[in-house]
Amino acid sequence: MKVHFNASDFKSEAPVVLTVGTFDGVHIGHRAVIDLLKRRAREIGGESVLLTFHPHPRTVLHPEQHQLKLLNTISEQKSLLRDAGLDHLVIHPFTEDFSRKTPLEYVRDLFADGIKPQKVIIGYDHRFGRNREGSFDSLINLGKVFGFGVEELPAQTIEETKVSSTKVREALQVGHVAQARTWLSKPYPLLGRVKRGEQLGRKLGYPTANLEIENPLKLIPACGVYAVFARLENEESWNPAMVNIGTRPTVGGTSGEEQIEVHLLNGGRQCYDELIDLRFMKRIRDEVQFDGLIALKRQLQQDEANVRSYLETVEVPSTSA
């Protein structure tokens, strides 16, 4: 898959079939769209192209109140789209000036003068241009002016999956990572950098790597204990691990700030300032305040047994996942 960072930079000798969207999560509904896109491209001996925007439009138009949480970073999204078999990804910069383009200017600049699609496949409810003034019908009319066809994305394609990025987010926000994994067709990813903690876990016999998530828009699953696979920076193999997300009420976590603590079940090395990649498989339990460290340690032992038992029954992520 080739990645382009401006529609004006896109070049292809083959005819192009294009779709437009955020595609956050690249869930099974998105993959159905990409499969249709690839099928239409093959029919004309062409290539499939997805046009998306960065930064996310809501962060530009409503910088103080967007409350946006995303399933994927740009890096994760590129990897997932490449895995889905897309030929080209165009990541066009979204700015305030860009948001003021009329539907005519939008189609002229991005499509006619930029990507030059032979066909655009889009949902009937797709809106575009200044104040979302452009509609499906206006895109058809503009296509006649600029020489491209418009095909409505079949409602059946979406209805058969019955999934959306919003549904996936809602599942993760209540800890249903196994359901999210089904909809995404892959385990939910989270990447963090190891920071120094209080090393209390080491005293309990459960040393943890405390993660700092560098992308503030990345959605973090609900508080609780999870069975995950973890991979350290520059390593290829995935390791069984358990993760605690929460405020650590038993040990006086009074700040209210969520912590993400990773315990590698097969042991690990000191890895401060390195990245750890997580894949969430199942939520084991809620976050609970225990009556002292002895009770906490006893529960951690039970959590470890439950996590080990579960992870032995599921497939380890592929190295490219």
C-alpha positions as CSV (number, residue, x, y, z in Angstrom):
1,M,0.0,0.0,0.0
2,K,1.3,3.4,-0.9
3,V,0.6,6.4,1.4
4,H,0.2,9.9,0.2
5,F,0.0,13.0,2.4
6,N,-1.9,15.3,0.1
7,A,-4.5,14.7,-2.6
8,S,-2.5,16.9,-5.0
9,D,0.5,14.5,-4.5
10,F,-1.4,11.4,-5.6
11,K,-0.4,9.8,-8.9
12,S,-1.6,6.6,-10.5
13,E,-1.3,5.3,-14.1
14,A,-4.2,3.0,-13.4
15,P,-7.9,4.0,-13.2
16,V,-9.0,4.7,-9.6
17,V,-11.9,3.7,-7.5
18,L,-12.2,5.9,-4.5
19,T,-14.0,6.0,-1.2
20,V,-13.8,8.7,1.6
21,G,-14.0,8.3,5.3
22,T,-12.4,8.2,8.8
23,F,-12.3,4.4,8.9
24,D,-11.4,4.5,12.6
25,G,-10.8,1.0,13.9
26,V,-10.9,-0.6,10.4
27,H,-13.6,-2.9,11.7
28,I,-15.5,-5.5,9.8
29,G,-17.9,-3.0,8.3
30,H,-14.9,-1.0,7.0
31,R,-13.4,-4.1,5.6
32,A,-16.6,-4.9,3.7
33,V,-16.4,-1.5,2.1
34,I,-12.7,-2.0,1.2
35,D,-13.5,-5.5,-0.3
36,L,-16.2,-3.8,-2.5
37,L,-13.7,-1.1,-3.4
38,K,-11.1,-3.6,-4.4
39,R,-13.7,-5.6,-6.4
40,R,-14.8,-2.6,-8.4
41,A,-11.1,-1.6,-9.0
42,R,-10.4,-5.1,-10.3
43,E,-13.3,-4.9,-12.7
44,I,-11.8,-1.9,-14.5
45,G,-8.1,-3.0,-14.1
46,G,-7.6,-0.2,-11.6
47,E,-6.5,0.5,-8.0
48,S,-8.4,1.1,-4.8
49,V,-7.9,4.4,-2.9
50,L,-9.2,5.6,0.5
51,L,-9.2,9.4,1.2
52,T,-9.1,10.4,4.9
53,F,-8.2,13.5,6.8
54,H,-5.7,14.4,9.5
55,P,-6.0,15.8,12.1
56,H,-9.5,14.6,12.7
57,P,-11.9,17.3,11.6
58,R,-13.5,17.6,15.0
59,T,-10.2,18.5,16.7
60,V,-9.8,21.4,14.2
61,L,-13.4,22.7,14.3
62,H,-14.0,22.2,18.0
63,P,-10.5,22.2,19.6
64,E,-11.7,22.8,23.2
65,Q,-14.8,20.6,23.3
66,H,-14.4,17.8,20.8
67,Q,-14.2,15.0,23.5
68,L,-12.9,12.8,20.8
69,K,-11.4,9.3,21.5
70,L,-10.1,7.3,18.6
71,L,-9.7,3.6,18.2
72,N,-6.5,4.0,16.1
73,T,-3.5,6.2,15.8
74,I,-2.4,7.0,12.2
75,S,0.3,4.4,12.4
76,E,-2.1,1.7,13.5
77,Q,-4.6,2.7,10.9
78,K,-2.0,2.5,8.1
79,S,-1.0,-1.0,9.3
80,L,-4.6,-2.2,9.4
81,L,-5.5,-0.8,5.9
82,R,-2.3,-2.3,4.4
83,D,-3.4,-5.7,5.9
84,A,-6.9,-5.2,4.4
85,G,-5.3,-5.0,0.9
86,L,-5.9,-1.4,0.1
87,D,-3.7,-0.1,-2.8
88,H,-3.5,3.6,-1.8
89,L,-4.2,5.7,1.3
90,V,-4.4,9.4,0.9
91,I,-4.1,11.3,4.2
92,H,-5.1,14.9,3.3
93,P,-4.4,17.7,5.8
94,F,-7.5,19.1,7.5
95,T,-7.4,22.8,8.4
96,E,-9.8,25.6,9.1
97,D,-9.3,27.0,5.6
98,F,-10.0,23.6,4.1
99,S,-13.2,23.3,6.1
100,R,-14.5,26.4,4.4
101,K,-14.4,24.9,0.9
102,T,-17.7,24.7,-0.8
103,P,-18.8,21.3,-2.1
104,L,-17.8,22.4,-5.6
105,E,-14.3,23.5,-4.4
106,Y,-14.0,20.3,-2.4
107,V,-14.7,18.0,-5.3
108,R,-12.7,20.1,-7.8
109,D,-9.6,20.3,-5.6
110,L,-9.6,16.8,-4.1
111,F,-11.1,14.7,-6.9
112,A,-10.9,16.5,-10.3
113,D,-7.5,18.1,-9.8
114,G,-6.1,15.6,-7.3
115,I,-7.0,11.9,-7.1
116,K,-8.9,11.9,-10.5
117,P,-11.2,8.9,-9.7
118,Q,-13.1,7.1,-12.4
119,K,-15.6,6.0,-9.7
120,V,-16.4,7.1,-6.2
121,I,-18.2,4.6,-3.9
122,I,-19.8,6.4,-0.9
123,G,-22.7,6.0,1.5
124,Y,-26.0,7.7,0.7
125,D,-25.7,9.8,4.0
126,H,-22.2,11.0,3.2
127,R,-21.8,14.8,3.6
128,F,-18.9,17.0,2.5
129,G,-17.8,20.5,2.0
130,R,-18.4,23.7,4.1
131,N,-21.0,23.1,6.8
132,R,-21.5,19.6,5.4
133,E,-23.5,21.2,2.6
134,G,-22.6,18.5,0.0
135,S,-24.9,15.5,-0.3
136,F,-24.9,12.2,-2.1
137,D,-27.1,13.8,-4.8
138,S,-24.9,16.8,-5.2
139,L,-21.9,14.5,-5.6
140,I,-23.6,12.7,-8.4
141,N,-24.2,16.0,-10.2
142,L,-20.6,17.1,-9.6
143,G,-19.4,13.7,-10.9
144,K,-21.2,14.5,-14.2
145,V,-19.4,17.8,-14.4
146,F,-16.0,16.4,-13.6
147,G,-16.2,13.1,-15.3
148,F,-16.5,10.4,-12.6
149,G,-19.2,8.0,-11.6
150,V,-20.8,7.7,-8.2
151,E,-21.9,4.4,-6.7
152,E,-23.9,4.1,-3.5
153,L,-22.5,1.8,-1.0
154,P,-25.1,-0.9,-0.6
155,A,-27.0,-0.6,2.6
156,Q,-26.9,-4.4,2.9
157,T,-23.1,-4.3,3.1
158,I,-23.3,-2.3,6.3
159,E,-26.5,-3.9,7.6
160,E,-25.0,-7.4,7.4
161,T,-22.1,-6.4,9.7
162,K,-24.3,-4.3,12.1
163,V,-21.2,-2.7,13.5
164,S,-19.8,0.9,13.7
165,S,-16.8,2.6,15.2
166,T,-19.2,4.1,17.8
167,K,-20.3,0.6,18.8
168,V,-16.7,-0.5,19.2
169,R,-15.9,2.5,21.3
170,E,-18.9,1.9,23.5
171,A,-17.8,-1.7,24.1
172,L,-14.3,-0.7,25.0
173,Q,-15.5,2.0,27.4
174,V,-17.3,-0.6,29.5
175,G,-14.4,-3.1,29.2
176,H,-16.0,-5.5,26.6
177,V,-12.7,-6.0,24.8
178,A,-13.6,-9.5,23.6
179,Q,-16.7,-8.1,21.8
180,A,-14.6,-5.3,20.4
181,R,-12.1,-8.0,19.1
182,T,-14.9,-9.7,17.3
183,W,-16.0,-6.5,15.6
184,L,-12.5,-5.4,14.8
185,S,-11.5,-8.9,13.6
186,K,-8.3,-8.3,15.6
187,P,-7.5,-7.6,19.3
188,Y,-7.7,-3.9,20.3
189,P,-4.2,-2.3,20.3
190,L,-2.6,0.1,22.7
191,L,0.9,1.4,22.6
192,G,2.6,3.1,25.6
193,R,6.0,4.2,26.8
194,V,7.3,2.8,30.1
195,K,7.7,5.4,32.8
196,R,9.1,5.0,36.4
197,G,6.6,4.1,39.0
198,E,6.6,3.4,42.7
199,Q,7.8,-0.2,42.3
200,L,5.1,-1.4,44.7
201,G,4.3,-4.3,42.4
202,R,7.9,-5.6,42.7
203,K,7.4,-5.8,46.5
204,L,4.3,-7.9,46.0
205,G,6.1,-10.2,43.6
206,Y,4.3,-8.7,40.6
207,P,6.7,-6.2,39.0
208,T,4.9,-4.0,36.5
209,A,5.8,-1.7,33.7
210,N,3.8,1.6,34.1
211,L,2.7,2.9,30.7
212,E,2.2,6.4,29.5
213,I,0.0,6.7,26.4
214,E,1.6,9.3,24.2
215,N,-1.4,10.0,21.9
216,P,-4.1,11.9,24.0
217,L,-6.9,10.9,21.6
218,K,-6.3,7.2,21.9
219,L,-9.2,5.4,23.7
220,I,-8.2,3.5,26.8
221,P,-10.5,0.6,27.8
222,A,-12.4,0.8,31.1
223,C,-10.8,0.2,34.4
224,G,-10.2,-3.4,35.4
225,V,-7.8,-6.3,35.0
226,Y,-7.2,-7.7,31.5
227,A,-5.6,-10.7,29.8
228,V,-3.4,-9.3,27.0
229,F,-0.5,-10.1,24.8
230,A,2.4,-7.7,25.1
231,R,5.4,-7.0,22.9
232,L,8.4,-4.9,23.9
233,E,10.0,-2.4,21.5
234,N,12.3,-4.0,18.9
235,E,11.1,-7.5,19.8
236,E,9.1,-9.7,17.5
237,S,7.4,-12.2,19.9
238,W,4.3,-11.6,21.9
239,N,4.3,-12.4,25.6
240,P,1.3,-13.3,27.8
241,A,0.6,-10.5,30.3
242,M,-2.0,-9.1,32.6
243,V,-2.8,-5.4,32.7
244,N,-4.4,-3.4,35.4
245,I,-6.1,-0.1,34.4
246,G,-7.3,2.1,37.2
247,T,-6.6,4.4,40.1
248,R,-5.1,1.7,42.5
249,P,-7.5,2.4,45.4
250,T,-6.0,-0.3,47.6
251,V,-2.6,1.4,47.7
252,G,-3.9,5.0,48.2
253,G,-4.3,6.1,44.6
254,T,-6.0,9.3,45.7
255,S,-5.2,11.5,42.6
256,G,-7.9,9.9,40.6
257,E,-5.5,9.6,37.7
258,E,-5.7,6.3,35.8
259,Q,-2.6,4.1,35.7
260,I,-1.8,1.4,33.2
261,E,0.3,-1.3,34.7
262,V,1.6,-4.3,32.7
263,H,2.9,-7.5,34.3
264,L,4.7,-9.9,31.9
265,L,3.8,-13.4,33.0
266,N,7.0,-15.0,31.8
267,G,9.2,-12.3,33.3
268,G,10.8,-9.3,31.6
269,R,13.7,-7.0,31.7
270,Q,14.1,-3.4,32.8
271,C,12.6,-1.4,30.0
272,Y,12.2,2.3,31.1
273,D,11.5,4.7,28.2
274,E,10.9,1.8,25.8
275,L,7.6,1.2,24.0
276,I,5.3,-1.7,24.9
277,D,2.6,-2.8,22.4
278,L,-0.5,-4.4,23.9
279,R,-3.3,-6.5,22.4
280,F,-6.4,-6.8,24.6
281,M,-8.0,-10.2,24.7
282,K,-10.4,-10.4,27.6
283,R,-11.4,-8.5,30.7
284,I,-10.9,-10.6,33.8
285,R,-12.5,-8.5,36.5
286,D,-13.5,-5.0,37.7
287,E,-11.1,-2.8,39.7
288,V,-11.7,-3.4,43.4
289,Q,-10.4,-1.9,46.6
290,F,-9.0,-4.7,48.8
291,D,-8.6,-4.8,52.6
292,G,-4.8,-4.4,52.6
293,L,-1.8,-5.7,50.6
294,I,-2.2,-9.3,51.7
295,A,-5.7,-9.5,50.2
296,L,-4.4,-7.7,47.1
297,K,-1.5,-10.1,46.6
298,R,-3.9,-13.1,47.0
299,Q,-6.2,-11.6,44.3
300,L,-3.2,-11.0,42.0
301,Q,-2.3,-14.6,42.3
302,Q,-5.9,-15.6,41.3
303,D,-5.8,-13.1,38.4
304,E,-2.5,-14.5,37.1
305,A,-4.0,-18.0,37.1
306,N,-7.1,-16.8,35.3
307,V,-5.1,-14.9,32.7
308,R,-2.7,-17.8,32.1
309,S,-5.6,-20.2,31.7
310,Y,-7.4,-18.0,29.3
311,L,-4.4,-17.0,27.1
312,E,-3.5,-20.6,26.6
313,T,-6.8,-21.1,24.8
314,V,-6.5,-18.2,22.2
315,E,-4.3,-17.6,19.2
316,V,-1.3,-15.4,19.7
317,P,-1.4,-12.3,17.5
318,S,0.6,-12.4,14.3
319,T,3.8,-10.4,14.2
320,S,2.2,-7.9,11.9
321,A,-1.0,-7.5,14.0
